[in-house]
């Protein structure tokens, strides 16, 4: 019923996707290293459900309707590094079962019905690198639970119901490189919410409800990519990103910007076709539009000095009306 794919008899990949299975097959080879049970009818993982496949490195259970996971379901899977529980209808984190997976590096719990992540949810997962919790019902950041996964490098909390980021929300995640918070209801960020994220390179806060440019970014000294698309930001203060020298990309599409620094008022933009913004510093940010004219204007130091900045993408709205889409590129000459 399942399909085996292998180049080595001791390294089997077993594909059981969409086979109508209601339970984990019992006749699997001991040499199975990858098992895909996605899109079946499995509702329960009993004790020692994978006792015959202790060489498993990757297990996919997405698209089932798991109602019960025994605390010993994953017992013996010491080699498992990737577990997918995407879209399985989970309402609680199966923390007791996960506690056995000491070498797990990737965990997908996205597209479930989780409303909370208790502090001991990831207690035994000290090797975890990737954690996906997007598309759940979370209203608070799982700060206590994240304290147990200090080696995490990528965290996705998008498409939840987060409203605020409290102080030190992620302070134990000193190796985090990617943080996704898009499509929440965030309207407030504590100035110290990103404390400890010294290695963070990519931050996505698009499609939230931010009305002001957060000062919390000042703590992100390694930040390279910042997405603030589809918020309600109207003002970018001067010097606001002065402590982000590695910044390469900022996206501010579809906000309500009318002022950058003290001088550049978007309600008084030059005629359509202006192609250049000159900073006080030698760096120049360029924009290309399909116009023939070229006009320029000066802005103060909102973006300070970014020797690595590739472009800033802005969709300006003045008085609630879209005036112009701008794409700025750095002149490195």
Secondary structure, 3 states (H helix, E strand, C coil): CCEEEEEECCEEEEECCCCCCCCCCCCCCCCEEEEECCCCCCCEECCCCCCCCCCCCEEECCCCCCCEECCCCCCCCCCCCEEECCCCCCCCCCHHHHCCCCCCCEEECCCCCCCCCCCCCCCCCCCCCEEECCCCCCCCCCHHHHCCCCCCCEEECCCCCCCEECCCCCCCCCCCCEEECCCCCCCEECCCCCCCCCCCCEEECCCCCCCCCCHHHHHCCCCCEEECCCCCCCEECCCCCCCCCCCCEEEECCCCCCEECCCEEHHHCCCCCCCEEECCCCCEEEECCCCCCCCEEECCCCCCCCCCCCEEEEEEEECCEEEEEEEEEECCC
